[in-house]
Amino acid sequence: MTLPTLGLVGLGKIARDQHIPAIAATGLFELAAVVSPDCATADGIMGGVPSFRSQAEMLAALPGLDAVALCTPPAVRHGLTVEALRAGCHVLIEKPPAATLSELHDLAAEAESARCTLFTAWHSQFNPAVEETRRRLADATIRSVAITWKEDVRRWHPGQDWIFAAGGFGVFDPGINALSILTDILPAPVFVRAADLHVPANRDTPIAATLEMGAAPGSRIGRITADFDFLQQGEQTWSIVIETAAGRLDLTHGGTRLLVDGVPVLAEPDTEYQRIYRHFHRLVTDGASDVDGRPLSLVADACMVGRWHRTDSFDW
Amino acid sequence: MTLPTLGLVGLGKIARDQHIPAIAATGLFELAAVVSPDCATADGIMGGVPSFRSQAEMLAALPGLDAVALCTPPAVRHGLTVEALRAGCHVLIEKPPAATLSELHDLAAEAESARCTLFTAWHSQFNPAVEETRRRLADATIRSVAITWKEDVRRWHPGQDWIFAAGGFGVFDPGINALSILTDILPAPVFVRAADLHVPANRDTPIAATLEMGAAPGSRIGRITADFDFLQQGEQTWSIVIETAAGRLDLTHGGTRLLVDGVPVLAEPDTEYQRIYRHFHRLVTDGASDVDGRPLSLVADACMVGRWHRTDSFDW
């Protein structure tokens, strides 16, 4: 049986560290082409795989291409996704799936009219520990949820000015991973009640943020808070602590480890991207889509109801 | 035939100026109760109609109530709508229908599971001139759309501090009316590309904003701009100028008048709230809902991708 062919668009860190190894490890798609404005880079990384300078060139050269995985910055994802869907390709989009909610709604409609699969891949949702946490919370009385997501932007996004440009999400770029886990594990919808957003004097997106959230009345879910920081020195923290009537859950290391009342229950190696490609393949086979706008809604809501504060300038 | 009964929740300016006269003029609902924290006010305005201090009291006293119209500030609409839907009431919500998009999505789901009508009433959409503009733009090549929405907050919202508190929308409170017309008249979805938001030093929401928008590729729609100002002295402006390949449309006076190449085509008296109650009655009769999240998405998107600027303090 021939594998569906896939073009990888954008060859940044996430494409090289995660997508290419996961495509190889799962063996469900044939990597048929890569797209990078800098062809020399693409040739250097990919050896035998054809490389193109733009998605349009790739689509023209490979009219039978089955699928595209988009790993570009969010600002250009809407246009590229529309282009790929209209060429009849199934599309997997890295998180966040679009620059705005209006774009994301439009993409869902475009995928439907193109009869193609659209998959908004929130990678943090694809950890076994996240799934196990969801299972344990399904019928729980949840007293509180505290998200702490603190990392050093200089270490994880060195020199990436786009992240602090308008539309670049700032600290919400990692923070939205926590929110994608939150909406996935809780048995009821979550709402932003208030937020404080701290924006460097010389930048346009937050470098730190705190959110107060809550769930609908009658949902047996108490206070939900998030503390996002992009200037964390030393130990990096990506954890969610959930206090339930039956005990405490610690989902740590970005959703890869689960402790129940302090006792480790799950700690699997990081295979989230393999699970993502398996899910994408299943969606394509089933003719289905998986479009999850909840994490992006929470960020937009936080920006809309939040208080904006100016803080110290940030330079690399 | 007995009319469906309706409870009016919130007795502010919009309820008194628009809802009560429209309910009387259309004669499709029986105004069965009003809710106001200040009962004396309610008694003074409504004479014979029973008044309650909270919606919960009203729902307990009138278990057969058919419908509720919510005219409270946006921050409390989600909780009140859920309460009314769970009591089996159809709900009409004043604009904006919720404080956040997550709340609005939840309300749509609640209405579906309660099998009740939910109607997010964007009143500016209910003008004959708006409908006529939509008809004329259906197949047009649209070169540009320029929204100018400039009014004096001291005149229209005197002393209403909530509008400048976090979550109060600021200049987007009137501006969202323009956006609700925009999404209604254009034949393709609209996206925010960039925004500048000007927030007074002593407040938390914008007092002025400019938006750069666009539509999907292939939609024959050019540049779309919006200029919102809350400090307009003298003449107040609520206009949308649309340049098409076939000529120019001026939708003025908040969407109530239409000029085609400078010639008045439609100028009807302001009957939008009568049309709103007719539409609500039809939805209830048909067992349908009308939930339009597009204007709120555009505001949230503008806040997420926008540049925030501090401007002079604002005092009444």
Interface residues (C-beta under 8 A of the other chain):
Chain A: H78 G79 V82 E83 A99 T100 L101 S102 E103 H105 D106 A109 E110 A166 G167 P189 V190 F191 V192 A194 A195 V199 D204 A216 P217 R294 S297 L298 V299 A300 D301 C303 M304 V305 G306 R307 W308 R310
Chain B: H78 G79 V82 E83 A99 T100 L101 S102 E103 H105 D106 A109 E110 A166 G167 P189 V190 F191 V192 A194 A195 V199 D204 A216 P217 R294 S297 L298 V299 A300 D301 C303 M304 V305 G306 R307 W308 R310
